[in-house]
Structure formats: C-alpha cells, structure tokens
C-alpha cells in the first residue's frame, strides 16, 4: 500500500467527530478503494505483522499456510509456506489437507500463529498453534490443537484471533456460521486454553436469517474493545457478498453493540467495508497498528480480473469513536 498522502491524512484527522460520522459509508459508492499494492497480491484471509527490522510478514489461507513479504507495504513477494511438512493431525479435520485463516502476532519474545484446519462447510474443525523465534517460513514449530469442534457442536472452531488485554490476560476469539463468534481464555504460558477458566463466551450471532458471521478480530482503542467480523458469503468470486462490520464493548467478553445500539448477538454490526465497484466481497480482515496508524488488511474479489482474490489494505480513522476506512 502506498502511504496515504500527508495532506489528505491530516485533513481527515482534523475533522470533528460529527463530520467524520457523516463519512461512515451508507452506500457502496462511499467506500474507499484499496491502497496501492503490487507484485504477488493474490491472497485470502491475510494476517500481517511488521517485524522489528521493518519487514512485513503476511500469512494467509492455503497450503501449509501461504506466506508473503514486503519491505515497504506496497510491493509484496511470495515466499515458502510456513510449514514445508504439514502436521499429520491436519488429516483428522481435512482430507486435503491445508490450513486456513492464520493469525500472527509477537508475544513474549516469540511469534505465535493460530490457524484453522477444516473441511469447507463442515464444523469438524480444529484451531492449531505454531510458534517461531523468527516468524519466517520453515521456522515454525507446531504445538498441536488448541480448540476443536465436531458435527455435534453448535459452533465452528476456525478463524482464530488472539487478543492480549491491558491486564495481561489472553483471549482467543473464533467462529464461523452456526451460532456465531465465540471466545475462550488462553494461558500465556502455553498458548492454549486456560485450564482454570473454561467458559466459552458468545460475542456475535445471527439468530434469524443467514448464520453468516465469521473471522473475528479484536482491538482496544480509546477505552472500548472493538470486534471486527466478516458477514455474509465468502469464497464465491464475483458472487461473494462478504462485508466487514464492527461492534464495540466496554468489556472484552462483551456485550458488543453497533453504532445504533443493536447487539452483535442479534444481527447487529456497523459497516466498515462492503462491495463497491470492482471490489467485491471484502473480508477475512485483520488489523495492524503501524507507524502511520491502524491498517485494515483484507482480501477482496477483483471484478476486473474474473473474481481473483486480492490483497486490500486501507488506513483506519478512529476520531468518531468508530473505525472509518480511508
């Protein structure tokens, strides 16, 4: 992504909250195009981190967890998969097998990557964990499963996201369809569920109509916890109806509500990105705090390229109390 011109960024940041609220998209034409990216930009469910050396590491759905790098957040190049040899337990959950929707972060001097293994459309699924001292392909040590679901479950153990709270507690949100987005407490020492706190919380659900809500990502800004999620249909090229919505709460476990006060447990959600022009079905999002602000990193289906999934990156402005992509 090319950096947003300083003049444009400063002008937007200087707007009063009321004016910025008016910019929250109400129609598809109001959404910004993705920032400029070049090179190997075909991707799905991207999660990106910036290392201490300034390199951007991006991991995404596919194979043994697909990988890209960039030195400037604009030009991206494919690298080797995270796993050159896929863990044998993956075959319990997928006959392919491949991993989906990784979540990379840096905690306590090492890189952690949560990811999911599943068969499309099934909730016989597992969230796995891998760790690394460098974050580079081939360096990852698989730590096995963290949480699983099966055909008898009312949830789906995919699309994990780790959130570390100000008080040092670790939380893992996850979920797709079924009864929606869930959360469990994580033991920082192991990266797995805390044995003394096994409650499974519910954060977002669509009890009527489609059950399509997935891919949670949580950040804390200005005293609120913000839950981003992808709504509606993914993975159908130009027929995809994916979109990103958000809710906020004063507690990490909720309740989360949208800008109109509607609970995310009852179909709520304030739009952040939706289809517009040739940008179809944006979603699979993650948030990265970078030197020039927060980024929303996502995939979309390119209407000008037969629905090929591509990398999208935009900055977010928070001055209204709600994230606005620009």
C-alpha beads as a LAMMPS data file, in Angstrom:
LAMMPS data file: protein, C-alpha beads

326 atoms
325 bonds

1 atom types
1 bond types

-500.0 500.0 xlo xhi
-500.0 500.0 ylo yhi
-500.0 500.0 zlo zhi

Masses

1 110.0

Atoms # bond

1 1 1 0.000 0.000 0.000
2 1 1 1.295 3.413 -0.843
3 1 1 1.249 5.659 2.183
4 1 1 -1.742 7.979 2.281
5 1 1 -0.600 11.494 1.302
6 1 1 0.076 13.513 4.445
7 1 1 -2.189 16.367 3.361
8 1 1 -5.173 14.053 2.910
9 1 1 -4.491 12.156 6.109
10 1 1 -4.021 15.316 8.204
11 1 1 -7.210 16.841 6.803
12 1 1 -9.245 13.757 7.684
13 1 1 -7.795 13.527 11.170
14 1 1 -8.635 17.189 11.761
15 1 1 -12.344 16.691 11.083
16 1 1 -14.638 16.958 14.129
17 1 1 -16.306 13.737 15.217
18 1 1 -19.718 14.819 13.908
19 1 1 -18.315 15.472 10.451
20 1 1 -16.457 12.191 10.417
21 1 1 -19.597 10.307 11.419
22 1 1 -21.168 11.655 8.258
23 1 1 -18.403 9.929 6.302
24 1 1 -19.263 6.480 7.678
25 1 1 -20.402 4.770 4.497
26 1 1 -24.108 4.395 3.946
27 1 1 -23.839 3.487 0.281
28 1 1 -21.368 1.373 -1.656
29 1 1 -20.025 4.427 -3.504
30 1 1 -18.796 5.883 -0.201
31 1 1 -16.158 3.196 0.378
32 1 1 -12.504 3.844 -0.470
33 1 1 -10.587 1.733 -2.944
34 1 1 -7.779 -0.430 -1.592
35 1 1 -4.411 1.260 -1.187
36 1 1 -1.863 0.541 -3.916
37 1 1 -0.153 -2.835 -3.655
38 1 1 1.942 -4.559 -6.303
39 1 1 3.628 -7.868 -7.032
40 1 1 2.223 -11.107 -5.651
41 1 1 -1.087 -9.855 -4.299
42 1 1 -3.342 -12.878 -4.807
43 1 1 -4.339 -13.801 -1.251
44 1 1 -7.119 -14.940 1.054
45 1 1 -7.638 -14.211 4.782
46 1 1 -4.408 -12.228 5.263
47 1 1 -2.789 -11.623 8.656
48 1 1 0.193 -9.279 8.657
49 1 1 2.826 -8.194 11.153
50 1 1 5.746 -5.761 10.986
51 1 1 8.980 -7.062 12.461
52 1 1 11.489 -5.003 14.444
53 1 1 13.608 -4.746 11.281
54 1 1 10.715 -3.179 9.368
55 1 1 9.861 -6.202 7.241
56 1 1 6.209 -7.040 6.739
57 1 1 5.335 -10.713 7.131
58 1 1 1.977 -11.788 5.745
59 1 1 0.462 -15.229 6.195
60 1 1 -2.760 -16.355 4.563
61 1 1 -5.072 -19.246 3.757
62 1 1 -3.744 -22.039 1.579
63 1 1 -1.380 -24.994 1.502
64 1 1 0.898 -25.205 4.512
65 1 1 -0.103 -21.580 5.278
66 1 1 0.822 -19.246 2.436
67 1 1 3.399 -16.513 3.019
68 1 1 4.424 -13.161 1.527
69 1 1 6.876 -10.439 2.478
70 1 1 7.190 -6.734 1.802
71 1 1 9.752 -4.121 2.707
72 1 1 7.553 -1.107 2.052
73 1 1 3.916 -2.283 2.431
74 1 1 3.451 -1.785 -1.307
75 1 1 5.455 -4.450 -3.174
76 1 1 4.721 -7.999 -1.996
77 1 1 6.536 -11.205 -2.933
78 1 1 5.501 -14.810 -2.381
79 1 1 7.669 -16.943 -0.119
80 1 1 7.660 -20.542 1.004
81 1 1 4.769 -21.894 3.056
82 1 1 5.048 -21.679 6.829
83 1 1 5.152 -25.482 7.008
84 1 1 7.279 -27.356 4.487
85 1 1 5.892 -30.555 6.025
86 1 1 2.300 -30.386 7.155
87 1 1 1.482 -31.736 10.634
88 1 1 -0.062 -35.206 10.466
89 1 1 -3.014 -34.278 12.701
90 1 1 -4.397 -31.989 9.972
91 1 1 -5.776 -35.063 8.173
92 1 1 -8.190 -35.676 11.034
93 1 1 -10.012 -32.494 10.049
94 1 1 -9.349 -32.117 6.331
95 1 1 -8.584 -34.610 3.580
96 1 1 -6.727 -32.001 1.518
97 1 1 -5.130 -31.010 3.987
98 1 1 -4.461 -27.291 4.130
99 1 1 -4.714 -24.562 6.738
100 1 1 -6.949 -21.503 6.760
101 1 1 -7.121 -18.022 8.209
102 1 1 -3.880 -17.726 10.199
103 1 1 -3.447 -15.112 12.924
104 1 1 0.138 -13.991 13.520
105 1 1 1.341 -11.961 16.494
106 1 1 4.501 -11.384 18.518
107 1 1 4.235 -12.084 22.227
108 1 1 6.884 -12.545 24.902
109 1 1 9.837 -12.721 22.537
110 1 1 8.355 -15.170 20.045
111 1 1 5.935 -15.292 17.158
112 1 1 2.644 -17.113 17.574
113 1 1 0.439 -18.250 14.735
114 1 1 -3.028 -19.610 15.378
115 1 1 -4.718 -21.162 12.366
116 1 1 -7.606 -23.445 11.430
117 1 1 -7.942 -26.789 9.681
118 1 1 -11.356 -27.843 8.428
119 1 1 -13.355 -29.152 5.523
120 1 1 -15.279 -26.378 3.769
121 1 1 -18.854 -26.159 5.045
122 1 1 -18.192 -28.510 7.967
123 1 1 -17.738 -27.775 11.666
124 1 1 -15.494 -30.770 12.203
125 1 1 -12.671 -28.318 12.679
126 1 1 -9.611 -27.521 14.744
127 1 1 -7.629 -24.449 15.729
128 1 1 -3.907 -25.128 15.817
129 1 1 -0.941 -23.175 17.166
130 1 1 2.599 -22.815 15.863
131 1 1 5.485 -20.859 17.391
132 1 1 8.698 -19.393 15.993
133 1 1 11.617 -17.227 17.103
134 1 1 11.882 -15.524 13.690
135 1 1 8.420 -15.703 12.108
136 1 1 9.962 -16.974 8.874
137 1 1 8.804 -19.951 6.799
138 1 1 10.397 -23.217 7.877
139 1 1 10.988 -21.940 11.416
140 1 1 7.559 -22.772 12.798
141 1 1 7.123 -25.479 15.426
142 1 1 3.642 -26.918 15.519
143 1 1 2.135 -27.076 19.008
144 1 1 -0.903 -29.146 18.049
145 1 1 -4.554 -28.337 18.580
146 1 1 -5.862 -25.554 20.795
147 1 1 -9.615 -25.994 20.404
148 1 1 -11.832 -28.252 18.319
149 1 1 -15.434 -28.682 17.220
150 1 1 -17.377 -31.524 15.641
151 1 1 -20.698 -32.247 13.997
152 1 1 -22.423 -32.248 17.403
153 1 1 -21.126 -28.759 18.278
154 1 1 -23.175 -25.598 17.888
155 1 1 -20.042 -23.632 16.923
156 1 1 -17.191 -23.922 14.431
157 1 1 -13.564 -23.827 15.641
158 1 1 -11.998 -21.815 12.811
159 1 1 -10.832 -18.246 12.145
160 1 1 -8.883 -17.669 15.394
161 1 1 -7.660 -14.299 16.664
162 1 1 -5.511 -13.744 19.758
163 1 1 -6.121 -10.628 21.836
164 1 1 -3.871 -9.688 24.759
165 1 1 -5.619 -7.367 27.188
166 1 1 -4.052 -4.488 29.138
167 1 1 -4.168 -6.583 32.312
168 1 1 -2.082 -9.304 30.684
169 1 1 -4.921 -11.767 30.136
170 1 1 -5.024 -13.617 26.801
171 1 1 -8.204 -14.286 24.859
172 1 1 -8.884 -16.214 21.668
173 1 1 -11.927 -15.330 19.588
174 1 1 -13.010 -17.597 16.751
175 1 1 -16.031 -18.858 14.890
176 1 1 -17.891 -19.176 11.656
177 1 1 -21.609 -19.565 10.983
178 1 1 -23.503 -21.967 13.329
179 1 1 -24.151 -19.887 16.494
180 1 1 -21.526 -17.302 15.622
181 1 1 -18.415 -15.835 17.224
182 1 1 -17.025 -17.375 20.420
183 1 1 -14.195 -16.583 22.835
184 1 1 -12.098 -18.558 25.332
185 1 1 -9.405 -17.601 27.848
186 1 1 -5.830 -18.571 26.923
187 1 1 -2.911 -19.497 29.190
188 1 1 0.031 -17.243 28.192
189 1 1 2.480 -19.952 29.254
190 1 1 1.145 -22.500 26.769
191 1 1 -0.882 -20.564 24.211
192 1 1 -3.741 -22.989 24.875
193 1 1 -6.955 -22.776 26.861
194 1 1 -6.529 -21.815 30.489
195 1 1 -7.489 -24.923 32.496
196 1 1 -8.901 -22.880 35.371
197 1 1 -11.177 -20.783 33.132
198 1 1 -13.037 -22.882 30.577
199 1 1 -16.057 -20.668 29.895
200 1 1 -16.857 -20.300 26.206
201 1 1 -18.295 -16.820 25.657
202 1 1 -20.585 -15.790 22.790
203 1 1 -19.769 -12.450 21.155
204 1 1 -21.761 -12.216 17.913
205 1 1 -24.576 -14.197 16.349
206 1 1 -27.276 -14.026 13.684
207 1 1 -30.224 -15.849 15.234
208 1 1 -32.569 -15.034 12.347
209 1 1 -31.921 -15.368 8.645
210 1 1 -28.454 -16.336 7.491
211 1 1 -25.983 -17.548 10.128
212 1 1 -23.109 -15.976 8.207
213 1 1 -20.759 -14.225 10.614
214 1 1 -17.113 -15.245 10.990
215 1 1 -13.459 -14.143 11.099
216 1 1 -13.385 -12.112 14.338
217 1 1 -10.595 -9.674 15.120
218 1 1 -10.485 -7.632 18.351
219 1 1 -8.583 -4.446 19.194
220 1 1 -8.842 -1.951 22.039
221 1 1 -8.947 1.743 21.227
222 1 1 -9.946 4.696 23.408
223 1 1 -11.382 2.628 26.225
224 1 1 -13.514 0.383 24.024
225 1 1 -13.000 -3.127 22.705
226 1 1 -13.845 -3.345 19.012
227 1 1 -14.899 -6.608 17.402
228 1 1 -14.473 -6.726 13.622
229 1 1 -16.108 -9.629 11.774
230 1 1 -16.906 -10.739 8.231
231 1 1 -20.576 -11.121 7.357
232 1 1 -22.418 -12.974 4.577
233 1 1 -20.997 -15.163 1.814
234 1 1 -17.293 -15.677 1.158
235 1 1 -15.370 -17.586 -1.442
236 1 1 -17.726 -17.236 -4.422
237 1 1 -15.678 -14.917 -6.632
238 1 1 -17.766 -12.069 -8.035
239 1 1 -20.872 -13.624 -6.468
240 1 1 -19.429 -13.127 -2.978
241 1 1 -21.410 -10.892 -0.630
242 1 1 -18.751 -10.688 2.114
243 1 1 -18.523 -7.449 4.099
244 1 1 -16.766 -6.220 7.245
245 1 1 -18.764 -4.933 10.210
246 1 1 -17.805 -3.846 13.729
247 1 1 -19.254 -3.518 17.198
248 1 1 -17.771 -2.269 20.455
249 1 1 -17.956 -3.076 24.163
250 1 1 -16.560 -1.907 27.491
251 1 1 -15.556 -5.482 28.396
252 1 1 -13.554 -7.853 26.205
253 1 1 -16.210 -10.545 26.628
254 1 1 -18.999 -8.166 25.582
255 1 1 -21.768 -7.324 25.158
256 1 1 -20.807 -5.799 21.787
257 1 1 -23.177 -3.333 20.137
258 1 1 -23.089 -1.399 16.881
259 1 1 -23.304 2.361 16.337
260 1 1 -27.104 2.178 16.578
261 1 1 -27.002 0.240 19.839
262 1 1 -28.019 -3.083 18.237
263 1 1 -26.390 -6.095 19.844
264 1 1 -23.982 -8.131 17.744
265 1 1 -25.710 -11.138 19.299
266 1 1 -28.838 -10.075 17.420
267 1 1 -27.669 -9.384 13.855
268 1 1 -26.023 -6.056 14.728
269 1 1 -22.900 -4.577 13.143
270 1 1 -21.755 -1.205 11.800
271 1 1 -20.368 -1.442 8.229
272 1 1 -16.643 -0.839 7.704
273 1 1 -16.171 -2.186 4.166
274 1 1 -18.638 -3.553 1.623
275 1 1 -18.611 -4.308 -2.110
276 1 1 -18.082 -1.260 -4.286
277 1 1 -17.186 -1.018 -7.954
278 1 1 -14.825 -3.835 -8.891
279 1 1 -14.023 -4.518 -5.213
280 1 1 -16.315 -7.449 -4.456
281 1 1 -16.834 -9.113 -1.079
282 1 1 -14.109 -7.545 1.094
283 1 1 -13.459 -9.562 4.271
284 1 1 -11.183 -12.019 6.040
285 1 1 -9.788 -8.939 7.784
286 1 1 -7.079 -8.321 10.336
287 1 1 -5.926 -5.084 11.964
288 1 1 -2.289 -3.983 12.196
289 1 1 -1.082 -0.982 14.187
290 1 1 1.659 0.552 12.035
291 1 1 3.812 3.679 12.302
292 1 1 1.274 5.824 10.427
293 1 1 -1.861 4.415 12.042
294 1 1 -4.066 1.349 12.110
295 1 1 -4.409 -0.700 8.943
296 1 1 -7.240 -2.977 7.945
297 1 1 -5.746 -5.819 5.893
298 1 1 -8.232 -7.948 3.953
299 1 1 -8.971 -9.793 0.747
300 1 1 -11.479 -8.916 -1.945
301 1 1 -12.533 -10.427 -5.255
302 1 1 -11.442 -8.368 -8.247
303 1 1 -14.380 -7.775 -10.570
304 1 1 -11.936 -6.721 -13.284
305 1 1 -9.982 -9.994 -13.030
306 1 1 -12.594 -12.768 -13.036
307 1 1 -13.071 -12.575 -9.279
308 1 1 -9.452 -13.347 -8.351
309 1 1 -8.936 -12.842 -4.574
310 1 1 -6.509 -9.993 -3.961
311 1 1 -4.893 -8.132 -1.089
312 1 1 -6.536 -4.960 0.171
313 1 1 -5.029 -2.518 2.686
314 1 1 -6.547 0.717 3.995
315 1 1 -5.873 3.019 6.918
316 1 1 -8.500 3.455 9.625
317 1 1 -9.548 6.672 11.337
318 1 1 -10.994 6.411 14.847
319 1 1 -11.800 10.014 15.733
320 1 1 -15.580 9.466 15.620
321 1 1 -15.316 6.572 18.054
322 1 1 -15.893 4.147 15.167
323 1 1 -13.352 2.909 12.601
324 1 1 -13.635 4.555 9.191
325 1 1 -11.578 3.166 6.300
326 1 1 -9.878 5.678 4.023

Bonds

1 1 1 2
2 1 2 3
3 1 3 4
4 1 4 5
5 1 5 6
6 1 6 7
7 1 7 8
8 1 8 9
9 1 9 10
10 1 10 11
11 1 11 12
12 1 12 13
13 1 13 14
14 1 14 15
15 1 15 16
16 1 16 17
17 1 17 18
18 1 18 19
19 1 19 20
20 1 20 21
21 1 21 22
22 1 22 23
23 1 23 24
24 1 24 25
25 1 25 26
26 1 26 27
27 1 27 28
28 1 28 29
29 1 29 30
30 1 30 31
31 1 31 32
32 1 32 33
33 1 33 34
34 1 34 35
35 1 35 36
36 1 36 37
37 1 37 38
38 1 38 39
39 1 39 40
40 1 40 41
41 1 41 42
42 1 42 43
43 1 43 44
44 1 44 45
45 1 45 46
46 1 46 47
47 1 47 48
48 1 48 49
49 1 49 50
50 1 50 51
51 1 51 52
52 1 52 53
53 1 53 54
54 1 54 55
55 1 55 56
56 1 56 57
57 1 57 58
58 1 58 59
59 1 59 60
60 1 60 61
61 1 61 62
62 1 62 63
63 1 63 64
64 1 64 65
65 1 65 66
66 1 66 67
67 1 67 68
68 1 68 69
69 1 69 70
70 1 70 71
71 1 71 72
72 1 72 73
73 1 73 74
74 1 74 75
75 1 75 76
76 1 76 77
77 1 77 78
78 1 78 79
79 1 79 80
80 1 80 81
81 1 81 82
82 1 82 83
83 1 83 84
84 1 84 85
85 1 85 86
86 1 86 87
87 1 87 88
88 1 88 89
89 1 89 90
90 1 90 91
91 1 91 92
92 1 92 93
93 1 93 94
94 1 94 95
95 1 95 96
96 1 96 97
97 1 97 98
98 1 98 99
99 1 99 100
100 1 100 101
101 1 101 102
102 1 102 103
103 1 103 104
104 1 104 105
105 1 105 106
106 1 106 107
107 1 107 108
108 1 108 109
109 1 109 110
110 1 110 111
111 1 111 112
112 1 112 113
113 1 113 114
114 1 114 115
115 1 115 116
116 1 116 117
117 1 117 118
118 1 118 119
119 1 119 120
120 1 120 121
121 1 121 122
122 1 122 123
123 1 123 124
124 1 124 125
125 1 125 126
126 1 126 127
127 1 127 128
128 1 128 129
129 1 129 130
130 1 130 131
131 1 131 132
132 1 132 133
133 1 133 134
134 1 134 135
135 1 135 136
136 1 136 137
137 1 137 138
138 1 138 139
139 1 139 140
140 1 140 141
141 1 141 142
142 1 142 143
143 1 143 144
144 1 144 145
145 1 145 146
146 1 146 147
147 1 147 148
148 1 148 149
149 1 149 150
150 1 150 151
151 1 151 152
152 1 152 153
153 1 153 154
154 1 154 155
155 1 155 156
156 1 156 157
157 1 157 158
158 1 158 159
159 1 159 160
160 1 160 161
161 1 161 162
162 1 162 163
163 1 163 164
164 1 164 165
165 1 165 166
166 1 166 167
167 1 167 168
168 1 168 169
169 1 169 170
170 1 170 171
171 1 171 172
172 1 172 173
173 1 173 174
174 1 174 175
175 1 175 176
176 1 176 177
177 1 177 178
178 1 178 179
179 1 179 180
180 1 180 181
181 1 181 182
182 1 182 183
183 1 183 184
184 1 184 185
185 1 185 186
186 1 186 187
187 1 187 188
188 1 188 189
189 1 189 190
190 1 190 191
191 1 191 192
192 1 192 193
193 1 193 194
194 1 194 195
195 1 195 196
196 1 196 197
197 1 197 198
198 1 198 199
199 1 199 200
200 1 200 201
201 1 201 202
202 1 202 203
203 1 203 204
204 1 204 205
205 1 205 206
206 1 206 207
207 1 207 208
208 1 208 209
209 1 209 210
210 1 210 211
211 1 211 212
212 1 212 213
213 1 213 214
214 1 214 215
215 1 215 216
216 1 216 217
217 1 217 218
218 1 218 219
219 1 219 220
220 1 220 221
221 1 221 222
222 1 222 223
223 1 223 224
224 1 224 225
225 1 225 226
226 1 226 227
227 1 227 228
228 1 228 229
229 1 229 230
230 1 230 231
231 1 231 232
232 1 232 233
233 1 233 234
234 1 234 235
235 1 235 236
236 1 236 237
237 1 237 238
238 1 238 239
239 1 239 240
240 1 240 241
241 1 241 242
242 1 242 243
243 1 243 244
244 1 244 245
245 1 245 246
246 1 246 247
247 1 247 248
248 1 248 249
249 1 249 250
250 1 250 251
251 1 251 252
252 1 252 253
253 1 253 254
254 1 254 255
255 1 255 256
256 1 256 257
257 1 257 258
258 1 258 259
259 1 259 260
260 1 260 261
261 1 261 262
262 1 262 263
263 1 263 264
264 1 264 265
265 1 265 266
266 1 266 267
267 1 267 268
268 1 268 269
269 1 269 270
270 1 270 271
271 1 271 272
272 1 272 273
273 1 273 274
274 1 274 275
275 1 275 276
276 1 276 277
277 1 277 278
278 1 278 279
279 1 279 280
280 1 280 281
281 1 281 282
282 1 282 283
283 1 283 284
284 1 284 285
285 1 285 286
286 1 286 287
287 1 287 288
288 1 288 289
289 1 289 290
290 1 290 291
291 1 291 292
292 1 292 293
293 1 293 294
294 1 294 295
295 1 295 296
296 1 296 297
297 1 297 298
298 1 298 299
299 1 299 300
300 1 300 301
301 1 301 302
302 1 302 303
303 1 303 304
304 1 304 305
305 1 305 306
306 1 306 307
307 1 307 308
308 1 308 309
309 1 309 310
310 1 310 311
311 1 311 312
312 1 312 313
313 1 313 314
314 1 314 315
315 1 315 316
316 1 316 317
317 1 317 318
318 1 318 319
319 1 319 320
320 1 320 321
321 1 321 322
322 1 322 323
323 1 323 324
324 1 324 325
325 1 325 326
